[in-house]
């Protein structure tokens, strides 16, 4: 085996990470945002899975569902969560090792959610939030980013971030290159 073949094999192993997507309360596992981001991840050589949480709207039951899925992973995965899925991903990361977190308008510090403190075992966290979000206050992401000392991207747009999807996709692509 040549040096180039060894390098290619090692690079493939390092680049092929498992990425789990967690959708929000009212969406589904393959909504438009997740489809766009999953395509970027697949193109970069990663394995993706989007968990279907539609059987429950309880965020903490969803955390348990994600933890059950993560039980079999040998390597720390990347977790991507949108809205309630951001909460689910972040809370799960308190209990298992993850490579990194990419959170879109995460539902943090929300009334009725069991967990209100968010220390994570990973330090590679990026948060994206729309300035005009009328569902999850943008201040919640600012508060979390300040406490976690993580990157926060504030974009023009509302909770769904549809008007900024191209920018979200670009941010996610750059995030994946730094996730190793």
Buried (B, 14 or more C-beta within 10 A) or exposed (E): EEEEEEEEEEEEEEBEBBBBBBBBBEBEBEBEBBEBBBEBBEEBEBEBEBBEBEEEEBBBEBBEBBBEBBEEEEEBBBBBBBBBBBBBBBBBBBEBEBBBBBBBBBBBBBEEBEBEEBEBEBEBBBBBBBEEBEBBBBEBBBBBBEEBEBBBBBBEBBBBBEBBBEBBBEBBBEBBEEBE
